[in-house]
Amino acid sequence: MKLKLVDGQYLSPDQTWKSFKSIYIEDGKVKSIDQDADIDTERTIDCSGLRVIPALIDLNVTLKKATTNSNTEHSEVEAAVAGGVSTFCCSPDISPINDSPAASKLLASLASAQSKVEILPLGALTQQLQGEALSEYAELRDAGCIGLSNAYLPINDLLTTKRCFDYAHTYGLSVFVHPMERSLYQGSMHSGSVSTMLGLQGISYLAESIAVSQLIMLAKNSGAHLHLAQVSCKESVDLIRKAKNDGLTVTADVAVANLVYTHEAVQGFSSVFHCCPPLRDETDRLSLINAVKDGTIDAICSAHQPCGNSDKQAPFAESAKGLSTIEHLMHYAKMLDNSGELSVEAFVKAMTLGASKALKRHAPLIEIGASANLAIISSGNAKELKAGSMKSFGKNSPIIGHKLLTEVTHTLRSGELVYEKQSS
């Protein structure tokens, strides 16, 4: 498709906003910026009052429910592109669990059928994610898995974890781990004043930070690339910062919810905020934001987990874990920007340059010759979010009933328009 964007602003490679008269796209690439303004195109998009950013890369999306139902499978892809996401890593806890080439090929066929987004499969570290016997890493790699993960389930012991790291390094695969010390990871929310007040069993920060320390030591011993997924507390940040200063091959991400909310949100037993890792206190939240700013935490992810309404209607501790977030990532970015805590530019950098670093890929940039993976975002206020307007199967979003601060109006993947917001 020959496409031209006109009269807007774009986020340049130096992370500043630059005005443009035209961005010309052809054969899936950015052909020119502010040149050949009169060239004929198939489509022109007026970007007046809009901003153009590199399309986002999401390191953690769960499609557990989506892969068991063709309708929801489609809905999560639609939710991703509506959120400005062109690439996402798929957690291995799908159906069937991605511990075999057959399951990896299922994801490959999904990606092929849903050409709107690039799906990067994470293979299971252990068979059936049971934390015991290792999966066949060579076969998973050859089937297209870009890394290994045990999803949100712990590995049974450190000896098995060490073997996972050793073999992953042998086959050149990164290890994506949600750090959790099994014996301490008991409860349903952060251990603190709110859990005490509500009478809910709390999860100590030690359950995560002890695991982070152990995982870093195992990564150092094996030489494997360790990616610490969805860290949530200050102590973990301190350990990651030291590991990076020591020159270890360690990267990390944080769930967007942990940047925006704290355990205070759980007051009233609101099960929409039941998630893993739990929302922690304000000291942790600010530490995570600062870690994104200074690069200790490389990336922000959606940690998108669509849940059915009935799954969230159980008592808090028994309700399904997770939030539906991928569709409104830029709303959260604007929330953080408005509070003065994290700029939109820094947010986008973490979901493009930082995510690419964790994936060992070339960073997406808006420059001549680059792939035209782009998202166009509004700068003004949008309407109140209603559950019925969401693309995602999961309506477990904490911002339903809130006015959206910004929206994605268009998403392009390889120069093709894969999402366009319809006028209401």
C-alpha positions as CSV (number, residue, x, y, z in Angstrom):
1,M,0.0,0.0,0.0
2,K,1.1,3.5,-0.8
3,L,0.2,5.6,2.1
4,K,0.8,9.2,3.2
5,L,0.5,10.8,6.7
6,V,0.2,14.5,6.6
7,D,0.5,17.5,9.1
8,G,1.2,15.9,12.5
9,Q,4.0,15.2,14.9
10,Y,6.2,12.1,15.1
11,L,8.4,10.7,17.8
12,S,11.9,11.0,16.3
13,P,14.8,8.6,16.9
14,D,16.2,11.1,19.5
15,Q,13.0,10.8,21.4
16,T,11.7,14.3,20.7
17,W,8.5,15.3,18.9
18,K,9.0,16.7,15.4
19,S,6.4,18.3,13.2
20,F,6.0,16.9,9.7
21,K,4.2,17.9,6.5
22,S,4.3,14.4,5.1
23,I,5.5,10.9,5.8
24,Y,5.3,8.7,2.7
25,I,5.1,4.9,3.1
26,E,5.6,2.4,0.4
27,D,6.4,-1.4,0.3
28,G,6.1,-1.6,4.0
29,K,8.7,1.1,4.7
30,V,9.0,4.7,5.5
31,K,10.2,6.1,2.1
32,S,10.4,9.8,2.9
33,I,9.7,12.4,5.5
34,D,8.8,15.9,4.3
35,Q,9.8,15.1,0.7
36,D,7.8,14.2,-2.4
37,A,4.7,15.9,-0.8
38,D,2.8,15.7,-4.1
39,I,3.3,12.0,-4.8
40,D,0.2,10.0,-5.6
41,T,-0.9,7.6,-2.9
42,E,-3.8,5.1,-2.3
43,R,-4.6,6.7,1.0
44,T,-3.8,9.9,2.9
45,I,-4.3,10.2,6.6
46,D,-4.7,13.7,8.1
47,C,-2.7,13.7,11.3
48,S,-3.6,17.3,12.4
49,G,-3.6,17.3,16.2
50,L,-2.4,13.7,16.2
51,R,1.0,12.1,17.1
52,V,2.8,9.3,15.4
53,I,4.8,6.8,17.4
54,P,6.6,3.5,16.6
55,A,4.0,0.7,17.2
56,L,4.4,-0.9,20.6
57,I,6.1,-4.2,21.5
58,D,4.4,-6.1,24.3
59,L,6.6,-8.7,26.2
60,N,3.8,-10.4,28.0
61,V,0.3,-11.3,26.7
62,T,-1.8,-14.3,27.9
63,L,-4.0,-15.9,25.4
64,K,-5.1,-18.8,27.6
65,K,-8.8,-18.3,26.9
66,A,-8.3,-16.9,23.5
67,T,-6.7,-20.1,22.0
68,T,-9.7,-22.2,23.1
69,N,-12.3,-20.2,21.2
70,S,-11.9,-18.8,17.7
71,N,-14.0,-15.7,18.5
72,T,-11.8,-14.7,21.5
73,E,-8.7,-15.6,19.6
74,H,-9.7,-12.9,17.1
75,S,-10.8,-10.4,19.8
76,E,-7.4,-10.3,21.5
77,V,-5.6,-9.6,18.3
78,E,-8.1,-6.8,17.6
79,A,-7.5,-5.5,21.2
80,A,-3.8,-5.5,20.6
81,V,-3.9,-3.4,17.4
82,A,-6.5,-1.1,18.9
83,G,-3.9,-0.5,21.6
84,G,-1.2,0.4,19.0
85,V,0.7,-3.0,19.5
86,S,2.3,-4.6,16.4
87,T,4.2,-7.3,18.2
88,F,3.6,-9.3,21.3
89,C,5.1,-12.3,23.2
90,C,2.6,-15.0,23.9
91,S,2.9,-16.7,27.3
92,P,3.1,-20.6,27.0
93,D,0.0,-21.2,29.2
94,I,-2.3,-21.5,26.2
95,S,-4.4,-24.5,25.3
96,P,-2.7,-26.7,24.5
97,I,0.3,-25.6,26.6
98,N,3.2,-24.6,24.4
99,D,5.6,-27.3,25.4
100,S,5.8,-29.0,22.0
101,P,6.4,-28.1,18.3
102,A,2.7,-28.9,17.6
103,A,1.5,-26.2,20.0
104,S,4.1,-23.7,18.6
105,K,2.8,-24.4,15.1
106,L,-0.7,-23.7,16.4
107,L,0.5,-20.2,17.5
108,A,2.3,-19.8,14.1
109,S,-1.0,-20.6,12.3
110,L,-2.8,-18.1,14.5
111,A,-0.2,-15.4,13.7
112,S,-0.5,-16.2,10.0
113,A,-4.3,-16.1,10.1
114,Q,-4.2,-12.9,12.1
115,S,-1.6,-11.1,10.0
116,K,-2.5,-7.8,11.8
117,V,0.0,-8.5,14.6
118,E,3.3,-10.4,15.0
119,I,3.0,-13.1,17.7
120,L,6.3,-14.3,19.3
121,P,5.7,-17.6,21.1
122,L,7.4,-18.3,24.4
123,G,7.9,-22.1,24.9
124,A,7.3,-23.8,28.2
125,L,10.4,-24.2,30.4
126,T,8.9,-27.4,31.9
127,Q,6.6,-30.0,30.5
128,Q,2.9,-29.0,31.0
129,L,4.3,-26.1,33.1
130,Q,4.5,-28.5,36.1
131,G,7.9,-27.3,37.2
132,E,9.5,-30.7,36.9
133,A,10.7,-32.3,33.7
134,L,12.2,-29.9,31.1
135,S,10.6,-29.4,27.7
136,E,12.4,-30.2,24.5
137,Y,14.2,-26.9,24.0
138,A,15.8,-27.6,20.7
139,E,12.4,-28.6,19.2
140,L,10.7,-25.5,20.6
141,R,13.5,-23.3,19.2
142,D,13.2,-24.9,15.8
143,A,9.4,-24.4,15.9
144,G,9.8,-20.7,16.3
145,C,9.9,-20.0,20.0
146,I,12.0,-16.9,20.8
147,G,12.4,-17.8,24.5
148,L,11.2,-19.9,27.4
149,S,8.9,-19.3,30.3
150,N,7.0,-21.2,33.0
151,A,4.2,-18.5,32.8
152,Y,2.9,-17.7,36.3
153,L,3.8,-21.1,37.7
154,P,6.9,-21.7,39.9
155,I,9.5,-24.3,39.2
156,N,9.7,-26.9,41.9
157,D,13.3,-26.5,43.0
158,L,16.6,-24.7,42.3
159,L,18.2,-27.8,40.8
160,T,15.5,-28.0,38.1
161,T,15.8,-24.2,37.6
162,K,19.6,-24.5,37.2
163,R,19.1,-27.2,34.6
164,C,16.6,-25.0,32.7
165,F,19.1,-22.2,32.6
166,D,22.0,-24.4,31.5
167,Y,20.0,-26.0,28.7
168,A,18.5,-22.7,27.6
169,H,22.0,-21.2,27.3
170,T,23.1,-24.3,25.3
171,Y,20.3,-23.7,22.7
172,G,20.6,-19.9,22.7
173,L,17.2,-19.2,24.2
174,S,16.4,-16.5,26.6
175,V,14.6,-17.4,29.9
176,F,11.6,-15.2,30.8
177,V,10.8,-15.8,34.5
178,H,8.1,-14.4,36.8
179,P,10.2,-14.4,40.0
180,M,8.4,-16.2,42.8
181,E,9.8,-18.2,45.7
182,R,7.2,-20.9,45.9
183,S,7.3,-21.4,49.7
184,L,6.7,-17.7,50.3
185,Y,4.3,-16.9,47.5
186,Q,1.1,-17.6,49.4
187,G,-1.8,-15.1,49.5
188,S,-3.8,-13.0,47.2
189,M,-2.5,-9.4,47.5
190,H,0.4,-7.4,48.8
191,S,1.3,-8.0,52.5
192,G,0.7,-4.6,54.1
193,S,-1.8,-2.4,55.9
194,V,-4.6,-3.0,53.3
195,S,-4.3,-6.8,53.5
196,T,-4.4,-6.6,57.3
197,M,-7.5,-4.3,57.2
198,L,-9.3,-6.6,54.7
199,G,-8.3,-9.8,56.4
200,L,-6.7,-11.2,53.3
201,Q,-3.5,-13.2,53.3
202,G,-0.7,-11.1,52.0
203,I,2.2,-11.9,49.8
204,S,5.5,-10.4,51.1
205,Y,7.9,-8.6,48.8
206,L,10.4,-11.3,50.0
207,A,8.6,-13.9,47.8
208,E,9.8,-12.0,44.8
209,S,13.1,-10.4,45.8
210,I,14.5,-13.7,47.2
211,A,13.6,-15.4,43.9
212,V,15.2,-12.5,41.9
213,S,18.5,-12.9,43.9
214,Q,18.5,-16.7,43.2
215,L,17.7,-16.3,39.5
216,I,20.4,-13.7,39.0
217,M,23.0,-16.1,40.6
218,L,21.8,-19.0,38.4
219,A,22.0,-16.8,35.3
220,K,25.5,-15.7,36.2
221,N,26.6,-19.3,36.6
222,S,25.0,-20.5,33.3
223,G,25.6,-17.5,31.1
224,A,22.0,-17.6,30.0
225,H,20.1,-14.4,29.2
226,L,17.6,-13.9,32.1
227,H,14.6,-11.7,31.6
228,L,12.8,-10.9,34.8
229,A,9.2,-10.5,34.0
230,Q,6.8,-8.1,35.8
231,V,9.0,-7.2,38.8
232,S,6.9,-5.4,41.4
233,C,9.0,-4.2,44.4
234,K,11.9,-1.9,45.3
235,E,14.1,-4.7,46.5
236,S,13.9,-6.4,43.2
237,V,14.9,-3.2,41.4
238,D,17.9,-2.8,43.7
239,L,19.1,-6.4,42.9
240,I,18.6,-5.9,39.1
241,R,20.5,-2.6,39.2
242,K,23.4,-4.3,40.9
243,A,23.4,-7.2,38.4
244,K,23.5,-4.8,35.5
245,N,26.3,-2.8,37.0
246,D,28.2,-6.1,37.4
247,G,27.8,-6.7,33.7
248,L,25.4,-9.6,33.8
249,T,23.0,-10.4,30.9
250,V,19.8,-9.5,32.7
251,T,16.8,-7.5,31.4
252,A,13.5,-6.8,33.1
253,D,10.0,-5.5,32.6
254,V,7.2,-4.2,34.7
255,A,3.4,-4.5,34.3
256,V,1.7,-1.2,33.5
257,A,-0.7,-1.8,36.4
258,N,2.2,-1.7,38.9
259,L,3.2,1.7,37.6
260,V,-0.2,3.2,38.0
261,Y,-1.9,1.4,41.0
262,T,-1.0,0.3,44.5
263,H,-2.6,-2.1,47.0
264,E,-4.9,0.7,48.0
265,A,-6.9,0.0,44.9
266,V,-8.0,-3.4,46.5
267,Q,-10.0,-1.6,49.2
268,G,-13.6,-2.7,48.9
269,F,-12.4,-6.1,47.7
270,S,-12.4,-5.0,44.1
271,S,-11.5,-8.3,42.3
272,V,-10.5,-6.5,39.1
273,F,-7.3,-5.6,40.9
274,H,-6.5,-9.3,41.8
275,C,-3.3,-9.8,39.8
276,C,0.0,-11.5,39.8
277,P,2.3,-10.0,40.9
278,P,0.2,-8.1,43.3
279,L,-0.1,-4.4,43.4
280,R,2.3,-3.2,46.1
281,D,2.8,0.0,48.0
282,E,3.6,3.6,46.9
283,T,7.3,3.2,47.7
284,D,7.5,0.2,45.3
285,R,5.5,2.0,42.6
286,L,7.7,5.0,42.6
287,S,10.8,2.8,42.7
288,L,9.5,1.0,39.6
289,I,8.9,4.3,37.8
290,N,12.4,5.6,38.5
291,A,13.8,2.2,37.4
292,V,12.0,2.7,34.0
293,K,13.5,6.2,33.8
294,D,17.1,5.2,34.4
295,G,16.9,1.9,32.3
296,T,17.2,-0.5,35.2
297,I,13.8,-1.8,34.1
298,D,14.1,-2.1,30.3
299,A,10.5,-2.5,29.3
300,I,6.9,-1.9,30.2
301,C,4.4,-4.7,29.3
302,S,0.6,-4.9,29.4
303,A,0.6,-8.3,31.3
304,H,-2.8,-8.6,29.5
305,Q,-4.9,-11.4,30.9
306,P,-8.5,-11.4,29.6
307,C,-11.0,-12.9,32.1
308,G,-14.6,-13.7,31.8
309,N,-17.1,-11.8,34.0
310,S,-17.9,-14.9,36.0
311,D,-14.2,-15.5,36.7
312,K,-13.9,-12.1,38.4
313,Q,-17.2,-12.3,40.3
314,A,-15.9,-14.8,42.9
315,P,-14.7,-13.6,46.3
316,F,-11.4,-11.6,45.9
317,A,-9.0,-14.4,46.9
318,E,-10.8,-17.0,44.7
319,S,-11.3,-14.7,41.7
320,A,-9.3,-15.1,38.5
321,K,-6.0,-13.1,38.4
322,G,-5.2,-10.5,35.8
323,L,-6.3,-7.3,34.2
324,S,-7.3,-6.5,30.6
325,T,-4.9,-3.7,29.7
326,I,-3.5,-4.1,26.2
327,E,-6.2,-2.1,24.5
328,H,-5.6,1.1,26.5
329,L,-1.9,1.2,27.0
330,M,-1.6,4.8,25.8
331,H,-4.3,5.9,28.3
332,Y,-2.1,4.6,31.1
333,A,0.9,6.4,29.5
334,K,-1.0,9.6,29.5
335,M,-2.0,9.1,33.2
336,L,1.6,8.8,34.1
337,D,2.5,11.8,31.9
338,N,-0.2,14.0,33.4
339,S,1.0,13.1,36.9
340,G,4.5,14.2,36.0
341,E,5.9,10.8,36.9
342,L,6.8,9.3,33.5
343,S,6.6,11.1,30.2
344,V,4.8,9.6,27.2
345,E,8.1,9.6,25.4
346,A,9.7,7.5,28.1
347,F,6.7,5.1,28.2
348,V,6.9,4.6,24.4
349,K,10.7,4.2,24.6
350,A,10.3,1.4,27.1
351,M,7.7,-0.4,24.9
352,T,9.8,-0.1,21.8
353,L,13.5,0.4,22.4
354,G,13.5,-1.4,25.7
355,A,11.4,-4.3,24.6
356,S,13.6,-4.7,21.5
357,K,16.7,-4.9,23.8
358,A,15.1,-7.7,25.8
359,L,14.2,-9.5,22.5
360,K,17.7,-8.9,21.0
361,R,16.1,-7.2,18.0
362,H,16.6,-4.0,16.1
363,A,14.7,-1.2,17.7
364,P,11.7,0.2,15.8
365,L,12.3,3.8,14.8
366,I,10.5,6.4,12.6
367,E,13.1,7.1,10.0
368,I,13.7,6.7,6.3
369,G,14.1,3.1,5.4
370,A,12.6,1.7,8.6
371,S,9.7,-0.7,8.6
372,A,6.4,1.2,8.8
373,N,5.2,-0.2,12.1
374,L,3.4,2.8,13.5
375,A,0.6,3.9,15.8
376,I,-1.2,7.3,15.5
377,I,-2.6,8.6,18.8
378,S,-5.0,11.4,19.7
379,S,-3.8,14.2,21.9
380,G,-7.3,15.3,23.2
381,N,-9.7,13.7,25.6
382,A,-11.9,10.8,24.3
383,K,-15.2,9.5,25.5
384,E,-16.0,7.4,28.6
385,L,-15.0,3.8,28.2
386,K,-17.9,1.4,28.1
387,A,-17.4,-2.4,28.4
388,G,-19.4,-3.0,25.3
389,S,-17.0,-0.9,23.2
390,M,-13.9,-2.9,24.1
391,K,-12.4,-5.3,21.6
392,S,-11.0,-7.7,24.2
393,F,-13.0,-10.7,25.3
394,G,-11.9,-9.7,28.9
395,K,-13.9,-6.8,30.3
396,N,-11.7,-6.9,33.5
397,S,-10.5,-3.4,33.0
398,P,-10.2,-1.0,35.9
399,I,-10.9,2.0,33.6
400,I,-14.4,1.1,32.5
401,G,-16.5,4.0,33.3
402,H,-13.6,6.4,33.2
403,K,-12.9,9.0,30.5
404,L,-10.1,7.9,28.2
405,L,-7.2,10.5,28.2
406,T,-6.0,9.4,24.7
407,E,-6.7,6.8,22.1
408,V,-5.0,5.1,19.2
409,T,-6.7,6.2,16.0
410,H,-4.7,4.1,13.5
411,T,-2.2,1.2,13.7
412,L,0.1,0.2,10.8
413,R,2.1,-3.0,10.5
414,S,4.6,-3.2,7.7
415,G,2.8,-0.3,6.0
416,E,-0.6,-1.9,6.1
417,L,-3.4,-0.2,7.9
418,V,-4.5,-2.9,10.4
419,Y,-6.6,-0.8,12.7
420,E,-8.6,2.4,12.2
421,K,-10.8,3.8,14.9
422,Q,-14.4,4.1,13.7
423,S,-16.2,7.4,14.3
424,S,-19.0,7.1,16.9
